[in-house]
Amino acid sequence: MSDPRPHIAVVGGGIAGLAAAHAIRRLTGGAVRITVFEGSERIGGKLHASGVAGLAVDEGAESMLARRPEGVALARTVGLGADVVHPAVEGAQVATEGGLRPLPRRQLMGIPGDLRELATTGLLSLPALLRLPLDHVLPRTPVDEDIAIGRYVRARLGSEVVDRMVEPLLGGVYAGHADELSLDATVPQLSGAVRMERSLLKATRQVMGSATRGGPVFASLRGGMGALPDAVAAASGAEIRTGAMVRELRRLPGGRWRLVIGPTRSPETVEADGVIMAAPAAAASRLLRRTAPFAAAELAQIEYASVAIITYAFPRSAVVRPLHGTGFLVPPRAGTTVKAATFSSHKWGWLGHADPETVIVRCSVGRHGDEADLQRADDELTWLALDELRELTGLAGAPIDTRVTRWGGGVPQYAVGHLRRVSRIHAAVAEQPGLAVCGAAYDGVGVPACIASADAAARQVMRAVAAGSQWSHVEQR
C-alpha cells in the first residue's frame, strides 16, 4: 500500500540538505515522508573525516562558530552533545616578512578593535599604525549601497590593514579577495554601524562591544566535524539516497513536483509535494531553469572558488620549535602556495591526546581567480606546500603520512550586491509554492548559517504543503 503521507524531496545531501530534512521531521513529528537525494556516493558534502596516520582528521570544515547557536544545538539534538569540543588553544598568526606575527584578538574580520593591542603584535609597520587614527577625522566614506570590504577598509584605515589583516582572514573563510567581496555579506554585523558612524574604528568597537556573549568562538566534535552528517541523517528519519543525481525538476498540474533522477539511459521519476533545493548554486540554477527561470539566472551569477586541503602527519620529533596558537594565515601578497595552516593536534586536544607522538597539520591552497597551483598533481602540490610550511614553522624531516583533498568549486563568493541577489532569488522561488532553497550560497558559508538557512527552507515548504492539503497540522509544532 502506498504511503499516504505528504512527500518532501530534498535535493543535496550536504549539511544544509540534511538539516532541512531534520527540521521537517521536527516540525511534523513524522507526519511527512522525506527523501534526500545526493548525487555523490556519500552524504555530508564538505563535512567528512578520513584517516591520516591512523587518526580521523577532517577533510573539509573542521569547526563551526560556537557563538551562533544553530550548529552546537543541532549536534546536541542528534545525540552528539557529549562530543562537542572547543579549541585547546586560541590565537592565530599571520605570515609577514618577519615571520609569524600574532593576529590581534580584538578584531572583526581583520578590522582592528584595539589599537594598543595591534601595536604590540608587530603586524603593521609604524607608518601604517600612525595612519590608523586618521579614521576619526577623515570625511565620511559613502556606503549608500553595498561596497567591497577591501575598498572601504582601505579608504578608512590604509592598505596595510587590508593586505595584512583583512585579506588573510577573508581568504581563510571565503577563499576570496577583499576588493571583490561584499562588506554587507561578509561582515553583516558592521552593515548598519558603518552607515551610522563616520569612523570605522568606532563602528567596529561598537559592534564588538555589543557582542556580549562570551565563551569560546569555535566548536567542533571529538572525532571531527565529519561525524555530524550521519548523526543528522539518522535523526531525520529521512530516506537517504546516494548516487542519485537529480537532473530535472518540473512542476505538475495541481501543484506537485516531478523529479527525474539517474542517467538518461534509465531515468527514474519521483513525485513530491514539496522540494527543498540544497544543491550548490550552479546545480540549483540548472534544475530551476524551467520552473523558476529568474531565480536560475541569478544563481548562475554566483561564482565559486576551488580549494585544496593538504593534511600532514609528522612525528613529534619534527617539531624543533614550538607551534604557537591554532595556526597561521598568509596574505595573498606573500605569493605563497599555502594560504592558511592549522596546527590541528595543537588546536584540538582530543586529536593531540589520541596520539601524542603524531602531529597533524592542515594546509589550505587556492583562492578565487588564483587557482593555478591546484592544477598540480597531488605529489607536487604536497611537497611544494611542505617547503613553505617548513620555512614558516621550522618543522623538520619528512611527514609519515599525507592526504590531499580537493574541493572543486567548493566556496561561494559573496560579491558586492550579494545580499540583494539572494533577496531576488528568494522572492522568485517564493512564487512557486512548495519550493525553497538553502545552503552556503545564500546567507553564510559556515555550518550554523547553513543550518539556519535549512530551517527557514523547511518552514517555507511545510507552510505551502499544509496550505494545499489536509495536513494543516504539520506546521504547528
C-alpha positions, 0 to 999 in steps of 0.5 A, spaced: 500 500 500 502 506 498 504 511 503 499 516 504 503 521 507 505 528 504 512 527 500 518 532 501 524 531 496 530 534 498 535 535 493 543 535 496 545 531 501 550 536 504 549 539 511 544 544 509 540 538 505 540 534 511 538 539 516 532 541 512 530 534 512 531 534 520 527 540 521 521 537 517 521 531 521 521 536 527 516 540 525 511 534 523 513 529 528 513 524 522 507 526 519 511 527 512 515 522 508 522 525 506 527 523 501 534 526 500 537 525 494 545 526 493 548 525 487 555 523 490 556 516 493 556 519 500 552 524 504 555 530 508 558 534 502 564 538 505 563 535 512 567 528 512 573 525 516 578 520 513 584 517 516 591 520 516 596 516 520 591 512 523 587 518 526 580 521 523 582 528 521 577 532 517 577 533 510 573 539 509 570 544 515 573 542 521 569 547 526 563 551 526 562 558 530 560 556 537 557 563 538 551 562 533 547 557 536 544 553 530 550 548 529 552 546 537 544 545 538 543 541 532 549 536 534 546 536 541 539 534 538 542 528 534 545 525 540 552 528 539 552 533 545 557 529 549 562 530 543 562 537 542 569 540 543 572 547 543 579 549 541 585 547 546 588 553 544 586 560 541 590 565 537 592 565 530 598 568 526 599 571 520 605 570 515 609 577 514 616 578 512 618 577 519 615 571 520 609 569 524 606 575 527 600 574 532 593 576 529 590 581 534 584 578 538 580 584 538 578 584 531 572 583 526 574 580 520 581 583 520 578 590 522 582 592 528 578 593 535 584 595 539 589 599 537 594 598 543 593 591 542 595 591 534 601 595 536 604 590 540 603 584 535 608 587 530 603 586 524 603 593 521 609 597 520 609 604 524 607 608 518 601 604 517 599 604 525 600 612 525 595 612 519 590 608 523 587 614 527 586 618 521 579 614 521 576 619 526 577 625 522 577 623 515 570 625 511 565 620 511 566 614 506 559 613 502 556 606 503 549 608 500 549 601 497 553 595 498 561 596 497 567 591 497 570 590 504 577 591 501 575 598 498 572 601 504 577 598 509 582 601 505 579 608 504 578 608 512 584 605 515 590 604 509 592 598 505 596 595 510 590 593 514 587 590 508 593 586 505 595 584 512 589 583 516 583 583 512 585 579 506 588 573 510 582 572 514 577 573 508 581 568 504 581 563 510 573 563 510 571 565 503 577 563 499 576 570 496 579 577 495 577 583 499 576 588 493 571 583 490 567 581 496 561 584 499 562 588 506 554 587 507 555 579 506 561 578 509 561 582 515 553 583 516 554 585 523 558 592 521 552 593 515 548 598 519 554 601 524 558 603 518 552 607 515 551 610 522 558 612 524 563 616 520 569 612 523 570 605 522 574 604 528 568 606 532 563 602 528 567 596 529 568 597 537 561 598 537 559 592 534 564 588 538 562 591 544 555 589 543 557 582 542 556 580 549 556 573 549 562 570 551 565 563 551 569 560 546 568 562 538 569 555 535 566 548 536 567 542 533 566 534 535 571 529 538 572 525 532 571 531 527 566 535 524 565 529 519 561 525 524 555 530 524 552 528 517 550 521 519 548 523 526 543 528 522 541 523 517 539 518 522 535 523 526 531 525 520 528 519 519 529 521 512 530 516 506 537 517 504 539 516 497 546 516 494 548 516 487 542 519 485 543 525 481 537 529 480 537 532 473 530 535 472 525 538 476 518 540 473 512 542 476 505 538 475 498 540 474 495 541 481 501 543 484 506 537 485 513 536 483 516 531 478 523 529 479 527 525 474 533 522 477 539 517 474 542 517 467 538 518 461 539 511 459 534 509 465 531 515 468 527 514 474 521 519 476 519 521 483 513 525 485 513 530 491 509 535 494 514 539 496 522 540 494 527 543 498 533 545 493 540 544 497 544 543 491 550 548 490 548 554 486 550 552 479 546 545 480 540 549 483 540 554 477 540 548 472 534 544 475 530 551 476 531 553 469 524 551 467 520 552 473 523 558 476 527 561 470 529 568 474 531 565 480 536 560 475 539 566 472 541 569 478 544 563 481 548 562 475 551 569 477 554 566 483 561 564 482 565 559 486 572 558 488 576 551 488 580 549 494 585 544 496 586 541 503 593 538 504 593 534 511 600 532 514 602 527 519 609 528 522 612 525 528 613 529 534 620 529 533 619 534 527 617 539 531 624 543 533 620 549 535 614 550 538 607 551 534 604 557 537 596 558 537 591 554 532 595 556 526 597 561 521 594 565 515 598 568 509 596 574 505 595 573 498 601 578 497 606 573 500 605 569 493 605 563 497 602 556 495 599 555 502 594 560 504 592 558 511 595 552 516 592 549 522 596 546 527 590 541 528 593 536 534 595 543 537 588 546 536 584 540 538 586 536 544 582 530 543 586 529 536 593 531 540 591 526 546 589 520 541 596 520 539 601 524 542 607 522 538 603 524 531 602 531 529 597 533 524 597 539 520 592 542 515 594 546 509 589 550 505 591 552 497 587 556 492 583 562 492 578 565 487 581 567 480 588 564 483 587 557 482 593 555 478 597 551 483 591 546 484 592 544 477 598 540 480 598 533 481 597 531 488 605 529 489 607 536 487 602 540 490 604 536 497 611 537 497 611 544 494 606 546 500 611 542 505 617 547 503 613 553 505 610 550 511 617 548 513 620 555 512 614 558 516 614 553 522 621 550 522 618 543 522 623 538 520 624 531 516 619 528 512 611 527 514 609 519 515 603 520 512 599 525 507 592 526 504 590 531 499 583 533 498 580 537 493 574 541 493 572 543 486 568 549 486 567 548 493 566 556 496 561 561 494 563 568 493 559 573 496 560 579 491 558 586 492 550 586 491 550 579 494 545 580 499 540 583 494 541 577 489 539 572 494 533 577 496 531 576 488 532 569 488 528 568 494 522 572 492 522 568 485 522 561 488 517 564 493 512 564 487 512 557 486 509 554 492 512 548 495 519 550 493 525 553 497 532 553 497 538 553 502 545 552 503 552 556 503 550 560 497 545 564 500 546 567 507 553 564 510 558 559 508 559 556 515 555 550 518 550 554 523 548 559 517 547 553 513 543 550 518 539 556 519 538 557 512 535 549 512 530 551 517 527 557 514 527 552 507 523 547 511 518 552 514 517 555 507 515 548 504 511 545 510 507 552 510 505 551 502 504 543 503 499 544 509 496 550 505 494 545 499 492 539 503 489 536 509 495 536 513 494 543 516 497 540 522 504 539 520 506 546 521 504 547 528 509 544 532 
